[in-house]
Amino acid sequence: MEAGEFELALQSFYRAAAQTGATADLLAAAGTANLGLGRLGQAEDLLRQSLDLEPDHAETWNNLGVALMEQGKLPEAELILKKAFALDNGESDAIRDNLRLALAKAENPAYDGGNTQEYKLVRRGSSDYLIRQTP
């Protein structure tokens, strides 16, 4: 996974689960690999299953929060990331950064973390407006 080969990692995790059973660590790893592949629904399901088995794993809570945030489920993502932050005692920079991002997005749903787009409001009649992206 460190090399960005999420599909290969996922195959390895599934082989290991077939041999040893679906442990919390394997479910979390498979969920994280799916998150890396952009399969957010699958990632969410696997991460939740992992947390059912091992509810005190801060990194798994963090990854679940990221999956939820990416799906636009901001209120739940914020709660999940607060739990991850508490379980980690605020020691992880990644969890702290993800929590800050979730809080910023919850405060301002249009917040995108720095990829700002310029828009202009164009009037098309007495009460009709169109939002256009500026080049």
MOQUIDA-V927959 format. One record per residue. RES is the residue in three letters. OMEGA is omega in radians with two decimals (NA if undefined). BURIAL is b if it has 16 or more other C-alpha atoms within 10 Angstrom, else e. D_CENTER is the distance of its C-alpha to the mean C-alpha in Angstrom with 2 decimals. Layout:
RES/OMEGA/BURIAL/D_CENTER, RES/OMEGA/BURIAL/D_CENTER
This chain:
MET/3.13/e/16.33, GLU/3.14/e/17.45, ALA/3.14/e/19.39, GLY/3.13/e/16.58, GLU/-3.02/e/18.35, PHE/-3.14/b/15.53, GLU/3.09/e/17.93, LEU/3.11/e/20.64, ALA/-3.13/b/18.55, LEU/3.10/b/17.48, GLN/3.11/e/21.19, SER/3.14/e/22.20, PHE/3.14/b/19.95, TYR/3.07/b/21.41, ARG/3.14/e/24.89, ALA/3.12/e/24.52, ALA/3.11/b/23.38, ALA/-3.12/e/26.43, GLN/-3.01/e/28.67, THR/-3.05/e/27.50, GLY/-3.09/e/25.55, ALA/3.10/b/21.93, THR/3.11/e/21.31, ALA/-3.14/b/18.33, ASP/3.14/b/17.81, LEU/3.10/b/18.10, LEU/3.12/b/15.76, ALA/3.14/b/13.04, ALA/3.11/b/13.98, ALA/3.09/b/14.05, GLY/3.13/b/10.62, THR/3.09/b/9.38, ALA/3.10/b/11.85, ASN/3.07/b/10.73, LEU/3.11/b/7.20, GLY/3.13/b/9.56, LEU/-3.14/e/11.72, GLY/3.11/e/9.55, ARG/-2.93/e/10.52, LEU/3.12/b/7.69, GLY/3.11/e/10.36, GLN/3.11/b/11.80, ALA/-3.14/b/8.85, GLU/-3.13/b/8.49, ASP/-3.11/e/12.29, LEU/3.13/b/12.80, LEU/3.09/b/10.65, ARG/3.09/b/12.55, GLN/3.10/b/15.69, SER/-3.12/b/15.33, LEU/3.03/b/15.03, ASP/-3.13/e/18.07, LEU/-3.10/e/19.95, GLU/-2.99/e/18.86, PRO/-3.08/e/17.55, ASP/-3.11/e/17.95, HIS/-3.03/b/15.62, ALA/-3.11/b/13.59, GLU/3.12/b/11.47, THR/3.06/b/10.48, TRP/3.11/b/9.70, ASN/-3.10/b/7.59, ASN/3.06/b/5.57, LEU/3.10/b/5.73, GLY/3.11/b/4.91, VAL/3.13/b/1.63, ALA/3.13/b/2.62, LEU/3.13/b/5.02, MET/-3.14/b/4.90, GLU/3.11/e/5.02, GLN/3.14/e/7.52, GLY/3.11/e/9.26, LYS/-2.97/e/9.50, LEU/-3.13/b/9.94, PRO/3.12/e/12.58, GLU/3.12/e/10.98, ALA/3.13/b/7.74, GLU/3.13/b/10.53, LEU/-3.12/b/12.54, ILE/-3.13/b/10.20, LEU/3.04/b/9.57, LYS/3.10/b/13.32, LYS/3.11/b/14.11, ALA/-3.14/b/12.42, PHE/3.13/b/14.36, ALA/3.14/e/17.44, LEU/-3.10/b/17.41, ASP/-3.08/b/17.17, ASN/3.10/e/19.89, GLY/-3.05/e/18.16, GLU/-3.08/e/19.01, SER/3.09/e/15.86, ASP/-3.11/e/15.41, ALA/3.13/e/11.81, ILE/3.11/b/10.96, ARG/-3.14/b/13.36, ASP/3.12/e/12.05, ASN/3.09/b/8.47, LEU/3.10/b/10.57, ARG/3.14/e/12.92, LEU/3.13/b/10.65, ALA/3.12/b/9.56, LEU/3.12/b/13.30, ALA/3.13/b/14.44, LYS/3.12/b/12.65, ALA/3.11/b/14.01, GLU/-3.10/e/17.34, ASN/-3.07/e/17.47, PRO/3.12/e/15.45, ALA/-3.11/e/16.85, TYR/-3.13/e/15.32, ASP/3.05/e/13.61, GLY/3.07/e/13.69, GLY/3.11/e/17.07, ASN/-3.06/e/17.51, THR/3.07/e/20.04, GLN/3.09/e/22.15, GLU/3.13/e/25.71, TYR/3.08/e/26.92, LYS/3.13/e/30.38, LEU/-3.11/e/31.74, VAL/3.13/e/34.71, ARG/-3.13/e/37.24, ARG/-3.11/e/38.63, GLY/-3.07/e/41.22, SER/-3.13/e/42.10, SER/-3.11/e/38.83, ASP/-3.12/e/36.66, TYR/3.10/e/33.97, LEU/3.08/e/31.76, ILE/3.14/e/28.81, ARG/3.07/e/29.10, GLN/3.11/e/27.14, THR/-3.10/e/29.50, PRO/NA/e/30.04
